[in-house]
């Protein structure tokens, strides 16, 4: 699978999924390569695995301060 996490492209696999209310799904995604989630030249913070809730379009309801979904999954 592939998509974007906090604006950074990723590939990975779904480790766990469970159904939620309203057609949403709780996902645990393991990235193939860690994703640096900090937008700073001074330090980094890498994520190897995340938990998120996505809708039927593969987007999280949670958004960044500029209105972008935290996770956007690419269509299969």
PDB file of N, CA, C and O in Angstrom:
ATOM      1  N   UNK A   1       0.831  -1.169   0.000  1.00  0.00           N
ATOM      2  CA  UNK A   1       0.000   0.000   0.000  1.00  0.00           C
ATOM      3  C   UNK A   1       0.877   1.234   0.000  1.00  0.00           C
ATOM      4  O   UNK A   1       2.056   1.167   0.347  1.00  0.00           O
ATOM      5  N   UNK A   2       0.302   2.361  -0.389  1.00  0.00           N
ATOM      6  CA  UNK A   2       1.053   3.610  -0.402  1.00  0.00           C
ATOM      7  C   UNK A   2       0.105   4.767  -0.100  1.00  0.00           C
ATOM      8  O   UNK A   2      -1.117   4.620  -0.123  1.00  0.00           O
ATOM      9  N   UNK A   3       0.700   5.907   0.180  1.00  0.00           N
ATOM     10  CA  UNK A   3      -0.092   7.087   0.477  1.00  0.00           C
ATOM     11  C   UNK A   3       0.789   8.198   1.009  1.00  0.00           C
ATOM     12  O   UNK A   3       1.993   8.239   0.752  1.00  0.00           O
ATOM     13  N   UNK A   4       0.159   9.111   1.767  1.00  0.00           N
ATOM     14  CA  UNK A   4       0.879  10.222   2.374  1.00  0.00           C
ATOM     15  C   UNK A   4       0.545  10.278   3.861  1.00  0.00           C
ATOM     16  O   UNK A   4      -0.607  10.109   4.258  1.00  0.00           O
ATOM     17  N   UNK A   5       1.566  10.518   4.671  1.00  0.00           N
ATOM     18  CA  UNK A   5       1.393  10.722   6.111  1.00  0.00           C
ATOM     19  C   UNK A   5       2.001  12.063   6.456  1.00  0.00           C
ATOM     20  O   UNK A   5       3.203  12.266   6.286  1.00  0.00           O
ATOM     21  N   UNK A   6       1.181  12.980   6.941  1.00  0.00           N
ATOM     22  CA  UNK A   6       1.613  14.345   7.256  1.00  0.00           C
ATOM     23  C   UNK A   6       2.354  14.974   6.084  1.00  0.00           C
ATOM     24  O   UNK A   6       3.331  15.700   6.266  1.00  0.00           O
ATOM     25  N   UNK A   7       1.870  14.682   4.872  1.00  0.00           N
ATOM     26  CA  UNK A   7       2.435  15.268   3.664  1.00  0.00           C
ATOM     27  C   UNK A   7       3.622  14.529   3.088  1.00  0.00           C
ATOM     28  O   UNK A   7       4.126  14.916   2.033  1.00  0.00           O
ATOM     29  N   UNK A   8       4.087  13.476   3.744  1.00  0.00           N
ATOM     30  CA  UNK A   8       5.239  12.702   3.277  1.00  0.00           C
ATOM     31  C   UNK A   8       4.755  11.409   2.634  1.00  0.00           C
ATOM     32  O   UNK A   8       3.921  10.706   3.205  1.00  0.00           O
ATOM     33  N   UNK A   9       5.270  11.093   1.456  1.00  0.00           N
ATOM     34  CA  UNK A   9       4.917   9.853   0.784  1.00  0.00           C
ATOM     35  C   UNK A   9       5.432   8.649   1.552  1.00  0.00           C
ATOM     36  O   UNK A   9       6.488   8.713   2.182  1.00  0.00           O
ATOM     37  N   UNK A  10       4.688   7.550   1.501  1.00  0.00           N
ATOM     38  CA  UNK A  10       5.132   6.319   2.162  1.00  0.00           C
ATOM     39  C   UNK A  10       4.625   5.106   1.401  1.00  0.00           C
ATOM     40  O   UNK A  10       3.662   5.180   0.638  1.00  0.00           O
ATOM     41  N   UNK A  11       5.298   3.995   1.630  1.00  0.00           N
ATOM     42  CA  UNK A  11       4.808   2.673   1.280  1.00  0.00           C
ATOM     43  C   UNK A  11       4.858   1.855   2.558  1.00  0.00           C
ATOM     44  O   UNK A  11       5.669   2.129   3.442  1.00  0.00           O
ATOM     45  N   UNK A  12       3.998   0.855   2.662  1.00  0.00           N
ATOM     46  CA  UNK A  12       3.973   0.052   3.871  1.00  0.00           C
ATOM     47  C   UNK A  12       2.930  -1.032   3.779  1.00  0.00           C
ATOM     48  O   UNK A  12       2.465  -1.393   2.699  1.00  0.00           O
ATOM     49  N   UNK A  13       2.573  -1.546   4.950  1.00  0.00           N
ATOM     50  CA  UNK A  13       1.581  -2.609   5.006  1.00  0.00           C
ATOM     51  C   UNK A  13       0.645  -2.357   6.180  1.00  0.00           C
ATOM     52  O   UNK A  13       1.007  -1.707   7.162  1.00  0.00           O
ATOM     53  N   UNK A  14      -0.559  -2.885   6.054  1.00  0.00           N
ATOM     54  CA  UNK A  14      -1.520  -2.797   7.142  1.00  0.00           C
ATOM     55  C   UNK A  14      -1.266  -3.951   8.094  1.00  0.00           C
ATOM     56  O   UNK A  14      -1.345  -5.117   7.706  1.00  0.00           O
ATOM     57  N   UNK A  15      -0.965  -3.627   9.323  1.00  0.00           N
ATOM     58  CA  UNK A  15      -0.699  -4.636  10.347  1.00  0.00           C
ATOM     59  C   UNK A  15      -1.994  -5.090  11.020  1.00  0.00           C
ATOM     60  O   UNK A  15      -2.142  -6.259  11.375  1.00  0.00           O
ATOM     61  N   UNK A  16      -2.931  -4.150  11.192  1.00  0.00           N
ATOM     62  CA  UNK A  16      -4.205  -4.489  11.833  1.00  0.00           C
ATOM     63  C   UNK A  16      -5.289  -3.561  11.304  1.00  0.00           C
ATOM     64  O   UNK A  16      -5.027  -2.413  10.946  1.00  0.00           O
ATOM     65  N   UNK A  17      -6.514  -4.081  11.262  1.00  0.00           N
ATOM     66  CA  UNK A  17      -7.668  -3.280  10.854  1.00  0.00           C
ATOM     67  C   UNK A  17      -8.876  -3.748  11.646  1.00  0.00           C
ATOM     68  O   UNK A  17      -9.049  -4.937  11.912  1.00  0.00           O
ATOM     69  N   UNK A  18      -9.705  -2.783  12.015  1.00  0.00           N
ATOM     70  CA  UNK A  18     -10.980  -3.146  12.636  1.00  0.00           C
ATOM     71  C   UNK A  18     -12.024  -2.122  12.252  1.00  0.00           C
ATOM     72  O   UNK A  18     -11.731  -0.938  12.083  1.00  0.00           O
ATOM     73  N   UNK A  19     -13.243  -2.598  12.118  1.00  0.00           N
ATOM     74  CA  UNK A  19     -14.366  -1.754  11.707  1.00  0.00           C
ATOM     75  C   UNK A  19     -14.737  -0.790  12.828  1.00  0.00           C
ATOM     76  O   UNK A  19     -14.610  -1.112  14.010  1.00  0.00           O
ATOM     77  N   UNK A  20     -15.194   0.393  12.442  1.00  0.00           N
ATOM     78  CA  UNK A  20     -15.661   1.385  13.390  1.00  0.00           C
ATOM     79  C   UNK A  20     -17.039   1.881  12.952  1.00  0.00           C
ATOM     80  O   UNK A  20     -17.530   1.507  11.887  1.00  0.00           O
ATOM     81  N   UNK A  21     -17.632   2.691  13.745  1.00  0.00           N
ATOM     82  CA  UNK A  21     -18.956   3.242  13.451  1.00  0.00           C
ATOM     83  C   UNK A  21     -18.903   4.111  12.203  1.00  0.00           C
ATOM     84  O   UNK A  21     -17.920   4.815  11.969  1.00  0.00           O
ATOM     85  N   UNK A  22     -19.956   4.059  11.408  1.00  0.00           N
ATOM     86  CA  UNK A  22     -20.077   4.937  10.248  1.00  0.00           C
ATOM     87  C   UNK A  22     -19.223   4.544   9.062  1.00  0.00           C
ATOM     88  O   UNK A  22     -18.936   5.381   8.206  1.00  0.00           O
ATOM     89  N   UNK A  23     -18.810   3.289   8.991  1.00  0.00           N
ATOM     90  CA  UNK A  23     -18.011   2.839   7.860  1.00  0.00           C
ATOM     91  C   UNK A  23     -16.543   3.191   7.944  1.00  0.00           C
ATOM     92  O   UNK A  23     -15.803   2.972   6.985  1.00  0.00           O
ATOM     93  N   UNK A  24     -16.101   3.734   9.075  1.00  0.00           N
ATOM     94  CA  UNK A  24     -14.688   4.051   9.257  1.00  0.00           C
ATOM     95  C   UNK A  24     -13.926   2.803   9.671  1.00  0.00           C
ATOM     96  O   UNK A  24     -14.513   1.816  10.114  1.00  0.00           O
ATOM     97  N   UNK A  25     -12.614   2.865   9.521  1.00  0.00           N
ATOM     98  CA  UNK A  25     -11.761   1.741   9.900  1.00  0.00           C
ATOM     99  C   UNK A  25     -10.568   2.232  10.720  1.00  0.00           C
ATOM    100  O   UNK A  25      -9.934   3.231  10.381  1.00  0.00           O
ATOM    101  N   UNK A  26     -10.277   1.517  11.796  1.00  0.00           N
ATOM    102  CA  UNK A  26      -9.074   1.769  12.590  1.00  0.00           C
ATOM    103  C   UNK A  26      -7.954   0.959  11.949  1.00  0.00           C
ATOM    104  O   UNK A  26      -8.077  -0.256  11.799  1.00  0.00           O
ATOM    105  N   UNK A  27      -6.864   1.618  11.569  1.00  0.00           N
ATOM    106  CA  UNK A  27      -5.739   0.933  10.933  1.00  0.00           C
ATOM    107  C   UNK A  27      -4.470   1.095  11.752  1.00  0.00           C
ATOM    108  O   UNK A  27      -4.246   2.133  12.376  1.00  0.00           O
ATOM    109  N   UNK A  28      -3.655   0.068  11.743  1.00  0.00           N
ATOM    110  CA  UNK A  28      -2.267   0.173  12.179  1.00  0.00           C
ATOM    111  C   UNK A  28      -1.442  -0.052  10.928  1.00  0.00           C
ATOM    112  O   UNK A  28      -1.522  -1.108  10.301  1.00  0.00           O
ATOM    113  N   UNK A  29      -0.640   0.957  10.565  1.00  0.00           N
ATOM    114  CA  UNK A  29       0.172   0.895   9.350  1.00  0.00           C
ATOM    115  C   UNK A  29       1.640   0.862   9.745  1.00  0.00           C
ATOM    116  O   UNK A  29       2.093   1.670  10.556  1.00  0.00           O
ATOM    117  N   UNK A  30       2.383  -0.083   9.165  1.00  0.00           N
ATOM    118  CA  UNK A  30       3.831  -0.181   9.363  1.00  0.00           C
ATOM    119  C   UNK A  30       4.488   0.298   8.075  1.00  0.00           C
ATOM    120  O   UNK A  30       4.246  -0.260   7.005  1.00  0.00           O
ATOM    121  N   UNK A  31       5.320   1.335   8.180  1.00  0.00           N
ATOM    122  CA  UNK A  31       5.999   1.888   7.010  1.00  0.00           C
ATOM    123  C   UNK A  31       7.186   1.021   6.606  1.00  0.00           C
ATOM    124  O   UNK A  31       7.863   0.444   7.456  1.00  0.00           O
ATOM    125  N   UNK A  32       7.431   0.935   5.297  1.00  0.00           N
ATOM    126  CA  UNK A  32       8.618   0.230   4.808  1.00  0.00           C
ATOM    127  C   UNK A  32       9.886   0.963   5.228  1.00  0.00           C
ATOM    128  O   UNK A  32      10.878   0.337   5.603  1.00  0.00           O
ATOM    129  N   UNK A  33       9.850   2.280   5.164  1.00  0.00           N
ATOM    130  CA  UNK A  33      10.957   3.137   5.606  1.00  0.00           C
ATOM    131  C   UNK A  33      10.388   4.151   6.593  1.00  0.00           C
ATOM    132  O   UNK A  33       9.300   4.676   6.355  1.00  0.00           O
ATOM    133  N   UNK A  34      11.083   4.445   7.691  1.00  0.00           N
ATOM    134  CA  UNK A  34      10.561   5.419   8.656  1.00  0.00           C
ATOM    135  C   UNK A  34      10.285   6.773   7.991  1.00  0.00           C
ATOM    136  O   UNK A  34      10.985   7.178   7.063  1.00  0.00           O
ATOM    137  N   UNK A  35       9.251   7.461   8.485  1.00  0.00           N
ATOM    138  CA  UNK A  35       8.851   8.754   7.958  1.00  0.00           C
ATOM    139  C   UNK A  35       9.225   9.832   8.978  1.00  0.00           C
ATOM    140  O   UNK A  35       8.847   9.742  10.146  1.00  0.00           O
ATOM    141  N   UNK A  36       9.968  10.849   8.535  1.00  0.00           N
ATOM    142  CA  UNK A  36      10.338  11.984   9.388  1.00  0.00           C
ATOM    143  C   UNK A  36       9.149  12.936   9.444  1.00  0.00           C
ATOM    144  O   UNK A  36       8.755  13.498   8.423  1.00  0.00           O
ATOM    145  N   UNK A  37       8.584  13.119  10.618  1.00  0.00           N
ATOM    146  CA  UNK A  37       7.373  13.927  10.748  1.00  0.00           C
ATOM    147  C   UNK A  37       7.646  15.372  11.158  1.00  0.00           C
ATOM    148  O   UNK A  37       6.705  16.135  11.379  1.00  0.00           O
ATOM    149  N   UNK A  38       8.906  15.758  11.264  1.00  0.00           N
ATOM    150  CA  UNK A  38       9.273  17.113  11.670  1.00  0.00           C
ATOM    151  C   UNK A  38       9.697  17.920  10.453  1.00  0.00           C
ATOM    152  O   UNK A  38      10.460  17.442   9.614  1.00  0.00           O
ATOM    153  N   UNK A  39       9.198  19.147  10.365  1.00  0.00           N
ATOM    154  CA  UNK A  39       9.581  20.040   9.271  1.00  0.00           C
ATOM    155  C   UNK A  39      10.630  21.030   9.753  1.00  0.00           C
ATOM    156  O   UNK A  39      10.419  22.242   9.712  1.00  0.00           O
ATOM    157  N   UNK A  40      11.739  20.516  10.202  1.00  0.00           N
ATOM    158  CA  UNK A  40      12.814  21.357  10.732  1.00  0.00           C
ATOM    159  C   UNK A  40      14.147  20.859  10.215  1.00  0.00           C
ATOM    160  O   UNK A  40      14.350  19.659  10.030  1.00  0.00           O
ATOM    161  N   UNK A  41      15.054  21.795   9.986  1.00  0.00           N
ATOM    162  CA  UNK A  41      16.413  21.422   9.596  1.00  0.00           C
ATOM    163  C   UNK A  41      17.262  21.074  10.820  1.00  0.00           C
ATOM    164  O   UNK A  41      18.366  20.549  10.673  1.00  0.00           O
ATOM    165  N   UNK A  42      16.766  21.355  12.009  1.00  0.00           N
ATOM    166  CA  UNK A  42      17.548  21.200  13.230  1.00  0.00           C
ATOM    167  C   UNK A  42      17.421  19.834  13.883  1.00  0.00           C
ATOM    168  O   UNK A  42      18.340  19.403  14.580  1.00  0.00           O
ATOM    169  N   UNK A  43      16.326  19.152  13.680  1.00  0.00           N
ATOM    170  CA  UNK A  43      16.169  17.823  14.271  1.00  0.00           C
ATOM    171  C   UNK A  43      15.146  17.017  13.478  1.00  0.00           C
ATOM    172  O   UNK A  43      14.456  17.548  12.608  1.00  0.00           O
ATOM    173  N   UNK A  44      15.060  15.737  13.791  1.00  0.00           N
ATOM    174  CA  UNK A  44      14.142  14.822  13.114  1.00  0.00           C
ATOM    175  C   UNK A  44      13.399  13.981  14.143  1.00  0.00           C
ATOM    176  O   UNK A  44      13.866  13.793  15.266  1.00  0.00           O
ATOM    177  N   UNK A  45      12.255  13.486  13.747  1.00  0.00           N
ATOM    178  CA  UNK A  45      11.494  12.546  14.566  1.00  0.00           C
ATOM    179  C   UNK A  45      10.839  11.559  13.601  1.00  0.00           C
ATOM    180  O   UNK A  45       9.934  11.911  12.845  1.00  0.00           O
ATOM    181  N   UNK A  46      11.312  10.333  13.646  1.00  0.00           N
ATOM    182  CA  UNK A  46      10.858   9.327  12.691  1.00  0.00           C
ATOM    183  C   UNK A  46       9.761   8.446  13.266  1.00  0.00           C
ATOM    184  O   UNK A  46       9.782   8.088  14.444  1.00  0.00           O
ATOM    185  N   UNK A  47       8.803   8.105  12.411  1.00  0.00           N
ATOM    186  CA  UNK A  47       7.741   7.170  12.766  1.00  0.00           C
ATOM    187  C   UNK A  47       7.893   5.927  11.900  1.00  0.00           C
ATOM    188  O   UNK A  47       8.077   6.025  10.687  1.00  0.00           O
ATOM    189  N   UNK A  48       7.816   4.777  12.520  1.00  0.00           N
ATOM    190  CA  UNK A  48       7.903   3.496  11.815  1.00  0.00           C
ATOM    191  C   UNK A  48       6.517   2.868  11.677  1.00  0.00           C
ATOM    192  O   UNK A  48       6.262   2.089  10.758  1.00  0.00           O
ATOM    193  N   UNK A  49       5.624   3.222  12.612  1.00  0.00           N
ATOM    194  CA  UNK A  49       4.290   2.641  12.642  1.00  0.00           C
ATOM    195  C   UNK A  49       3.323   3.690  13.183  1.00  0.00           C
ATOM    196  O   UNK A  49       3.676   4.468  14.069  1.00  0.00           O
ATOM    197  N   UNK A  50       2.102   3.709  12.648  1.00  0.00           N
ATOM    198  CA  UNK A  50       1.083   4.641  13.131  1.00  0.00           C
ATOM    199  C   UNK A  50      -0.258   3.945  13.279  1.00  0.00           C
ATOM    200  O   UNK A  50      -0.498   2.898  12.678  1.00  0.00           O
ATOM    201  N   UNK A  51      -1.118   4.530  14.078  1.00  0.00           N
ATOM    202  CA  UNK A  51      -2.515   4.134  14.188  1.00  0.00           C
ATOM    203  C   UNK A  51      -3.342   5.300  13.672  1.00  0.00           C
ATOM    204  O   UNK A  51      -3.035   6.458  13.956  1.00  0.00           O
ATOM    205  N   UNK A  52      -4.387   5.000  12.917  1.00  0.00           N
ATOM    206  CA  UNK A  52      -5.238   6.062  12.393  1.00  0.00           C
ATOM    207  C   UNK A  52      -6.635   5.520  12.142  1.00  0.00           C
ATOM    208  O   UNK A  52      -6.857   4.309  12.144  1.00  0.00           O
ATOM    209  N   UNK A  53      -7.578   6.437  11.927  1.00  0.00           N
ATOM    210  CA  UNK A  53      -8.946   6.092  11.574  1.00  0.00           C
ATOM    211  C   UNK A  53      -9.221   6.730  10.224  1.00  0.00           C
ATOM    212  O   UNK A  53      -9.123   7.949  10.080  1.00  0.00           O
ATOM    213  N   UNK A  54      -9.567   5.911   9.224  1.00  0.00           N
ATOM    214  CA  UNK A  54      -9.826   6.429   7.876  1.00  0.00           C
ATOM    215  C   UNK A  54     -11.276   6.202   7.486  1.00  0.00           C
ATOM    216  O   UNK A  54     -11.936   5.289   7.982  1.00  0.00           O
ATOM    217  N   UNK A  55     -11.762   7.056   6.582  1.00  0.00           N
ATOM    218  CA  UNK A  55     -13.109   6.905   6.042  1.00  0.00           C
ATOM    219  C   UNK A  55     -13.065   6.035   4.791  1.00  0.00           C
ATOM    220  O   UNK A  55     -12.016   5.482   4.460  1.00  0.00           O
ATOM    221  N   UNK A  56     -14.187   5.907   4.096  1.00  0.00           N
ATOM    222  CA  UNK A  56     -14.247   5.065   2.897  1.00  0.00           C
ATOM    223  C   UNK A  56     -13.347   5.568   1.771  1.00  0.00           C
ATOM    224  O   UNK A  56     -12.963   4.795   0.893  1.00  0.00           O
ATOM    225  N   UNK A  57     -13.010   6.859   1.789  1.00  0.00           N
ATOM    226  CA  UNK A  57     -12.127   7.433   0.773  1.00  0.00           C
ATOM    227  C   UNK A  57     -10.649   7.250   1.122  1.00  0.00           C
ATOM    228  O   UNK A  57      -9.781   7.663   0.353  1.00  0.00           O
ATOM    229  N   UNK A  58     -10.351   6.635   2.273  1.00  0.00           N
ATOM    230  CA  UNK A  58      -8.969   6.406   2.674  1.00  0.00           C
ATOM    231  C   UNK A  58      -8.296   7.648   3.232  1.00  0.00           C
ATOM    232  O   UNK A  58      -7.082   7.810   3.111  1.00  0.00           O
ATOM    233  N   UNK A  59      -9.085   8.527   3.845  1.00  0.00           N
ATOM    234  CA  UNK A  59      -8.555   9.756   4.448  1.00  0.00           C
ATOM    235  C   UNK A  59      -8.936   9.805   5.917  1.00  0.00           C
ATOM    236  O   UNK A  59     -10.011   9.353   6.311  1.00  0.00           O
ATOM    237  N   UNK A  60      -8.034  10.362   6.726  1.00  0.00           N
ATOM    238  CA  UNK A  60      -8.349  10.521   8.140  1.00  0.00           C
ATOM    239  C   UNK A  60      -9.248  11.723   8.347  1.00  0.00           C
ATOM    240  O   UNK A  60      -9.233  12.679   7.572  1.00  0.00           O
ATOM    241  N   UNK A  61     -10.026  11.653   9.404  1.00  0.00           N
ATOM    242  CA  UNK A  61     -10.830  12.804   9.800  1.00  0.00           C
ATOM    243  C   UNK A  61      -9.934  13.857  10.459  1.00  0.00           C
ATOM    244  O   UNK A  61     -10.183  15.056  10.331  1.00  0.00           O
ATOM    245  N   UNK A  62      -8.898  13.407  11.159  1.00  0.00           N
ATOM    246  CA  UNK A  62      -7.950  14.326  11.792  1.00  0.00           C
ATOM    247  C   UNK A  62      -7.171  15.063  10.711  1.00  0.00           C
ATOM    248  O   UNK A  62      -6.767  14.472   9.709  1.00  0.00           O
ATOM    249  N   UNK A  63      -6.964  16.353  10.922  1.00  0.00           N
ATOM    250  CA  UNK A  63      -6.281  17.182   9.923  1.00  0.00           C
ATOM    251  C   UNK A  63      -5.170  17.997  10.559  1.00  0.00           C
ATOM    252  O   UNK A  63      -5.181  18.261  11.761  1.00  0.00           O
ATOM    253  N   UNK A  64      -4.211  18.390   9.733  1.00  0.00           N
ATOM    254  CA  UNK A  64      -3.138  19.267  10.181  1.00  0.00           C
ATOM    255  C   UNK A  64      -3.682  20.689  10.303  1.00  0.00           C
ATOM    256  O   UNK A  64      -4.826  20.950   9.929  1.00  0.00           O
ATOM    257  N   UNK A  65      -2.875  21.601  10.819  1.00  0.00           N
ATOM    258  CA  UNK A  65      -3.326  22.979  11.004  1.00  0.00           C
ATOM    259  C   UNK A  65      -3.650  23.672   9.682  1.00  0.00           C
ATOM    260  O   UNK A  65      -4.395  24.652   9.667  1.00  0.00           O
ATOM    261  N   UNK A  66      -3.099  23.174   8.572  1.00  0.00           N
ATOM    262  CA  UNK A  66      -3.429  23.769   7.269  1.00  0.00           C
ATOM    263  C   UNK A  66      -4.581  23.039   6.567  1.00  0.00           C
ATOM    264  O   UNK A  66      -4.843  23.284   5.389  1.00  0.00           O
ATOM    265  N   UNK A  67      -5.269  22.142   7.286  1.00  0.00           N
ATOM    266  CA  UNK A  67      -6.478  21.506   6.772  1.00  0.00           C
ATOM    267  C   UNK A  67      -6.277  20.223   5.993  1.00  0.00           C
ATOM    268  O   UNK A  67      -7.241  19.683   5.450  1.00  0.00           O
ATOM    269  N   UNK A  68      -5.049  19.715   5.920  1.00  0.00           N
ATOM    270  CA  UNK A  68      -4.787  18.475   5.193  1.00  0.00           C
ATOM    271  C   UNK A  68      -4.993  17.269   6.106  1.00  0.00           C
ATOM    272  O   UNK A  68      -4.619  17.317   7.278  1.00  0.00           O
ATOM    273  N   UNK A  69      -5.590  16.173   5.583  1.00  0.00           N
ATOM    274  CA  UNK A  69      -5.746  14.966   6.401  1.00  0.00           C
ATOM    275  C   UNK A  69      -4.382  14.428   6.832  1.00  0.00           C
ATOM    276  O   UNK A  69      -3.411  14.517   6.081  1.00  0.00           O
ATOM    277  N   UNK A  70      -4.310  13.870   8.042  1.00  0.00           N
ATOM    278  CA  UNK A  70      -3.049  13.282   8.516  1.00  0.00           C
ATOM    279  C   UNK A  70      -2.591  12.169   7.583  1.00  0.00           C
ATOM    280  O   UNK A  70      -1.413  12.081   7.238  1.00  0.00           O
ATOM    281  N   UNK A  71      -3.539  11.313   7.174  1.00  0.00           N
ATOM    282  CA  UNK A  71      -3.223  10.176   6.306  1.00  0.00           C
ATOM    283  C   UNK A  71      -4.137  10.224   5.077  1.00  0.00           C
ATOM    284  O   UNK A  71      -5.345  10.434   5.190  1.00  0.00           O
ATOM    285  N   UNK A  72      -3.535  10.026   3.910  1.00  0.00           N
ATOM    286  CA  UNK A  72      -4.281   9.865   2.658  1.00  0.00           C
ATOM    287  C   UNK A  72      -3.742   8.606   2.000  1.00  0.00           C
ATOM    288  O   UNK A  72      -2.569   8.545   1.632  1.00  0.00           O
ATOM    289  N   UNK A  73      -4.601   7.600   1.851  1.00  0.00           N
ATOM    290  CA  UNK A  73      -4.188   6.349   1.222  1.00  0.00           C
ATOM    291  C   UNK A  73      -4.447   6.429  -0.274  1.00  0.00           C
ATOM    292  O   UNK A  73      -5.468   6.966  -0.706  1.00  0.00           O
ATOM    293  N   UNK A  74      -3.522   5.895  -1.066  1.00  0.00           N
ATOM    294  CA  UNK A  74      -3.702   5.835  -2.509  1.00  0.00           C
ATOM    295  C   UNK A  74      -4.714   4.752  -2.864  1.00  0.00           C
ATOM    296  O   UNK A  74      -4.799   3.730  -2.184  1.00  0.00           O
ATOM    297  N   UNK A  75      -5.475   4.973  -3.918  1.00  0.00           N
ATOM    298  CA  UNK A  75      -6.443   3.976  -4.381  1.00  0.00           C
ATOM    299  C   UNK A  75      -5.708   2.758  -4.909  1.00  0.00           C
ATOM    300  O   UNK A  75      -4.655   2.874  -5.537  1.00  0.00           O
ATOM    301  N   UNK A  76      -6.270   1.601  -4.651  1.00  0.00           N
ATOM    302  CA  UNK A  76      -5.643   0.352  -5.100  1.00  0.00           C
ATOM    303  C   UNK A  76      -5.928   0.086  -6.551  1.00  0.00           C
ATOM    304  O   UNK A  76      -5.478  -0.922  -7.095  1.00  0.00           O
TER     305      UNK A  76
END
